[in-house]
Amino acid sequence: MQVRKDPLVTDHYYHIFSRSIAGYTVFNDDEEFSRFLEMIQLYRYDDFSHKFSKYKELDTQSQQLIVQELRENNSVLAEIVAYCIMPTHTHLILKQTKDQGISRYISKVLNSYTRYFNTKHKRGGPLWSSRFKSVLVSNDEQLLHLTRYIHLNPSSAGLVTEPDEWDYSSLGEYISSSKDDENICTTENLFETTPTQYSKFIQDRKSYQRDLSMIKKLLLDNYTG
């Protein structure tokens, strides 16, 4: 694993952005989106040492036992605060919990998905444009607004009319009043907002979707590789 020029700092939050090479569509159907979502859930655990393709060949009970053990050990490389998977790129907001945790985590996810995708589509070569980009999230207000930005990505891109119609983001976790053990994100004590308030927070910005492209450009201009 190549050492980053500016190492990511443990206990800090980062917006992690990965783009496909040349804008190539790397998520074409529900199977591919779901595969990637399962990867980001499992590879965050430092103890997950299985080859993902072999894990997928196991029966459901065996998979559940592995996941249960991972949760009990709770040895995570990074906590997921929010995510959005788009056809050509991915957004993650992560809190690094171990030194080099994010780099190790994202490297495993992207490399594993590349192997799966290339095998499925009978192609070779890289799938992602260089390594992932990162930007430090400096305060709670920025963190909250960043979650809105990535949750609005699908509607701002015209993939859906309403942001909550997109199945491959964490918005559903934010606007649901029920707590689900299957939730991917760790947001406890981060935001002083209710699901209803957050839904309004999203809708208040939805009418300005065209502005998001400008915000995106500003964000990417400040990323470090």
Secondary structure, DSSP 8 states (H G I E B T S, - for coil): ----SS---TT-EEEEEEEBGGG-----SHHHHHHHHHHHHHTTBTT--S-HHHHHHS-HHHHHHHHHHHHHHT-BSEEEEEEEE-SSEEEEEEEE-STTHHHHHHHHHHHHHHHHHHHHHT--S--BSSS-EEEEE-SHHHHHHHHHHHHTHHHHTTS-SSGGG-TTBTHHHHH-SS--TT-----TTT----HHHHHHHHHHHHTTHHHHHHHHHHHHHT-B-
